[in-house]
């Protein structure tokens, strides 16, 4: 049986993101965001949480000023929640990043 590897990036999903579905709010303090991260880590376990969290930090750290990251193309299933919670913390700690209005992308402003 012959298998084929895809070399194109995954299709973008048009699912609407609602932060409250993940226990988040745009007005959370850093301590509230950290509590959300810890709650999620305890809920899904370290083995699932850590690799995805590291990927989130890596992707955001690699962004150049003025670029956007369409994260919905790359994160699915439970990784969506990990992405949103970890990215929310990252954005709170790095004021030069922001979610788009619909939370489908993250922009690095400067």
N, C-alpha and C positions, 0 to 999 in steps of 0.2 A: 504494500500500500504506500503510495507516494503522498507526502505531506508538503504543503506550501507555507512558507513563512510570509507574513505580511510585512512590507517595508514602509507602508504609509502610516502616518500617525492616526490614532483613533478618531472617529467622528465626534464632533462636538455634540453634547447633549443640551437640550433647551429646557431642562427642568428648572423650574423656579425654586430659588433657595430662600428659605425663611429661617433666619437665625434662631428664632424662638423654638423651632422644631428641635434644635440641638442644645437648648438651655443657654443660649447666648443672647446678648442684646448689644446694640451699638454704644450704649451708655455705661457699660460695665467698667468697674475699677480694675486695676491690675490684680488686686487680691481676689476679686470675684472671678477673673479670667483664670488665674492660677488654680483656684478651687475647681473650676470647670474642667481644666486639664487633668487634675488629680482624680476627679470623679470619673472621668472617662477612662483614664489609665487603669483605675481599679475595676471598672466595669468590664472592660474587654480583655484585660490582662496585659502584662508587660511585653510578652512575646508578640502580640499583635500590634500593640501601640508603638513601641520603640522604632521598628524599622520604618514605619510610615512617617512618624514624627521626624526622624532623621532626613527622610526624603523631602519633607516639607521645608525644613530649615535649609537643606542644600539648594533646593530650587529657588527659594526666596533670596538666599545669600548670593546666588549667581546672577541675579537680575541686574541689568544695567539701568542707569537713570533714564527715565522717559519710556521704559518698556512696560508691557503688560504680560501677565501670565494667565492663560486660559486654562485654569486648573481642572475644569470639568471634563476636559478631554482625557485626563490621565488618572483620575481617582474615581473609583466606583465602590459600591457596597459600603461596608463599615469604614472604609478609608475616606469616604466623603466626610463623615463626622470627625474623624481624626484630623483631616486636612483643615476643616473649618475651625475647630477648637484651637489647634496649634497655630494656624495662620492668624487667628484673632489675637492670640497672645503675642505673636511676632509683631503684628501691626501696632499693638499697644506699646511695645517696647522700642519700636523703630518708627518714629513719626514721619519718615519719608516714604512710607508705604500706605496704601489705602485700598479697600475693596471698591469695586465699581458699585453703582447704585443698586444693581440687581444681584450683587455678590457672586457673579459668574466669573469675574476676573480680579486679579490684584495688580495694581499699578505701583511702580516705583517712581515717585515724583522727582526726586533729585538724588 
